[in-house]
């Protein structure tokens, strides 16, 4: 059952961590509104993976405005929806910006992002699925999305480090960091029940969940 203190929850993680699967599961369990990122609608994404330096700024701005428009519309819950569940945190856009943009591009990006962020409220809870690079690459290969087939391992490693740095200092919402290396909440009912049970418990500040410990 959804905790009374939660009206919005964001599930986060590096590409391949399972955030969309968990967000979908939570929305079904709690009968909430599901908001999913739509990377396939970014017309620059496939070009970015082929030539990151040339297409970084275009892909970043497209994601920023798409996420802004999506979250702005989604924050108005209907009377029949108990909670808003998204598979991304709006603030996380800065992770990619810091990794992919050069200094001049970041200055312009920061000005635009800072203006848009004022209108997007922080979620009541963030769940960060923390996975090893090996596990992330395995999931990316299994799902076999066309724009991810040439995904560079070094990029995923850098992205994973950037995510960890970001959430190390994240203070805007209660944060539950889940060790996702030894958990299969999609196919294992016991893992799924245990994870849901932990998410439904109170989270104060930053807390950690290590399955089986």
N, C-alpha and C positions, 0 to 999 in steps of 0.2 A: 504494500500500500504506500502511496506517495506521502512523504512526510508533510505535515501541515505547514512547515516553514519554507517549503520549496514551491515556488511558482514557475521557476525557470532553471534549467540545468543544461550545461554545455559539456559535451564529451570531446576530449582532445587527445591527440597523439600524432606521431609522425606518420607519413604515408605508409599504409599497410598495417597500422597498429590495431585496427578493428573498431575504430570509433563509430563508423556508420552502422555496423552490426549492433553495437551496444546501444546506440541512440535509438535505433529501430526497436530493439527489445524493450527498452525502458518506456517508449511511447505506447507500445502495445500493452505492457504490464500496467501502466498507469492511466491508460486511455487519454493520452495527451496529444497535443499538436506536435507533429514531427517536422522539423526544418532541416533539410539536407543540403549540404554544399553541392554545387553543380559544376564541377570542374570541366566536364565535357562541353559546356556551353561557352567556355573561354576560347575565343578564336585564335589566341596567340599561344596556347599552352603547348601544342605539339611542336610548334616552331621553337619555343623556349627550350624544350628538352634537347633539341638538335643543336641549337646555338644560344646558350643561356645569356651570354654577354650582350648579344644584339637585341634580344627580345625581352629582357628582364623588366624594364620599366613599363612596357606595354602590358605584359601579362599581370604585373603587380597592380597597376591602376584598374585594370578590368576586374580583377578579383576584389579590390577594395570597394568599388562602387556596387558590384553585384551583391557582396555581402551586406553592405550598408542598406541597399534597397530591400533586400530579403528580410533582414532583421527588423527594420523599421515597420514593415507590414505585419510581421509575425508577433510583435509585442502586444498586440491587441487580442487577447484571448477571448474566445466565445464563451457563453455561459455553460456550454456542455464540455469544455475542455479544462481539465484540472491543472495541467502543467504544460509548459513549453519545453520541448526537448530538441536540442540542436546538436549536430555532429561537428560543430566548430565553435570556437570562442572568437568573437569579433576582434579582440585585442591581438590575437595570434598573427594577424596579417603583418605586424611589425617584425615578427621573427623572420619571415621570408624577405622582407625589405632589407633588414640588416645584413642578411646573407648574400643577397643577389644584386643590390644596387650599389653604384659607386657613390662617392661623397656628395656630388652635386645633385644626383638624382634623389638621394636620401633626404637632403634638405627640402626639396620641393615636395617629396612624398610626405614628410613629417608635417608640413604646413597643411596639406590637404587632409591627412588622416586625423590630425589633432582637431580640426574643425568638425569632421564627421563623427568622431568618437563621443562628442558631447551629447548626442541624441540617442546613443545606444546604451541602455542600462546594463550594469554588470549582472550576470546570473546569480542566483542564490547558491549555486553549487557548481564547481568545475570538477570533472573526473578526468584525470590525465592517465592514459594507458601508456606506461613506460615499457618499451621493448628493446631487445638487443638488435643490432644491425643485421645479424644473421637471420633472426626471426622476421624482421621487416622485409628483407629481400626475398625470403621464402614466400611470404604472403603476396608480395607484388608479383612474383612469378606465377603463383597459383591463380590469381584472379585475371592475369593476362590482358590487361587493358591496353588498347592499341597505343595510346599516348605515353604509356609507362614501359613499353617493351625495351626501350634503350636506356632505362633508368641507370644512372651511374652510381655504383656502390659508394664512392667517395662523397658524392653529393648527399646521399642518405646519411652517411656518417656525420658529415658537417651539420646537416639539418637536425639530427638527433642531439648533437651537442648543443646546438642553438636552442632547441626546445628545453633541454635540461637547465640551461642557464636562465632562460626566461621564467620557468616555473620555480626556480630556486628563489627568485625575488618577487614572485607574484603575491599580491596582498589584497586585490580588489574583491575577492570572493573566497569563501571557504573552499579549500582545495583537497581532494582526495587523490593521492598518487598511488596507482595500482601497478604492482609488479606483474606484467602480463606475459612474461616469458614462459611460465609453467601453468597457464590457464587456458582452457578452451571453452569459453562460455557459449559458443555457437553450437557445438556438437555434444557437449557433456552437460547433462541436466544438473548434476551435483555442483559442478563449477558455476553454472548459471545461477542456481539458487543461492549459493554462498556469496557470490558477487552482489546480487540484488539485495540480499540481506544486509550486507555491509554498507551499500550505498544508501539504504533506507535508515541507517543509524545516524545520529548526529555527527557532524563534522565541525570541529572548531579550529580555526586557523588552517594550518597545513597538517594533514594526517596521512599515514601510509597504510596500505593493505598488501600484505604478503601472503598469498593463498597457501594454506597448508602449514603456516607458522603459528 
